[in-house]
Amino acid sequence: MDDLRDKYLAAIAGAVDEAGLEEVRLTALGKKGEISLKMRELGKMSPEERQVAGPALNGLRDEIDTALKARKAALADAALDERLKGEWLDVTLPGRRRPAGTIHPVSQVTEEVTQIFADMGFAVAEGPQIESDWYNFDALNMAPEHPARQEHDTFFMARAEGDNRPPHVLRTHTSPVQIRHMAEHGTPTRVIAPGRVYRMDMDQTHTPMFHQIEGLAIDRDISMAQLKWVLEEFCRAYFEVDHVELRFRASHFPFTEPSAEVDLRCSWEGGQLKVGEGDSWMEILGSGMVHPHVLSSAGVDPTEWQGFAFGMGIDRIAMLKYGIPDLRAFFESDLRWLRHYGFSALDMPTVSGGLSR
Ligand code: DAH
């Protein structure tokens, strides 16, 4: 009995890991283990012998079992210590620098424009990018045969087989938001609607997806003079100059009457854009007095209400203000470009605190 005890206690003390320890357990206490077999022999003994050997064997088994458990716990502690040593971390070290993200020029300019118009009492409206052709065209006084409809190079959504209704489109401009907004909120109203628009076009100044901002002001006595003032105020604030000069050029849009394209006086001397001086004119937006048919489409009585609307390319005015030459690079997700032209996330543009810095 003493030999067995010495042998197994030594083996337990010598086990260096859990697997080794388990091996010792099986050799001693497993089904065919040495001590288990000895216990089975108890049956063959005389009652007198059994009375001595039984308790002794039980005692030995318990002793070995206890030693096994203690060793197992010690091994686990040692393993944990070892792991903690490996995972040790000096919390006093300086933090690792993370790559800084930037705000995309389109987001920056959208925010700048929104701030400027918010300052003049315009709320922000939104509409869906997948639009019915009624909202995108018909409601805006562009009947199916209207030539302007062809000029939009529209992306059409697929139709289910046998569905003969006109297909939905990827909106070609933000103008349908005028209809949705007036139909839902009525008049008077003053909103801008920034967002993505889509046309089949691709070159240095066109991409199939781009951004526009729509403006709409409806009341009983809104005039073109107010349109001019609002746009002048906008240009002064946006281009961050004291003086601007706008030129209204007669034009045609189906959704406005009269319609005007608006040019901004500027100079390109030395390849550098200067707003408010020089002899060049740069077209920046389309505008006009909202057509009575458009008001009617939105459920607004054109004998009672009138107002102006305008539409402007966000990407284009971003390129102008920040001297970005190629529109396609806006949407290539090139990190070098984004770092160069991006804006700090911490500098929120505000009219009072400064727009671009
Ligand atoms: N929707 C026009 C376009 O996509 C832009 C536009 C012109 C919007 C005149 C207007 C407007 O609201 O009055 O080119």
Residues whose N, C-alpha, C, O or C-beta is under 5 A from the ligand:
A	BS01	DAH	T172 H173 S175 G215 F253 T256 G286 S287 G288 A309 F310 G311
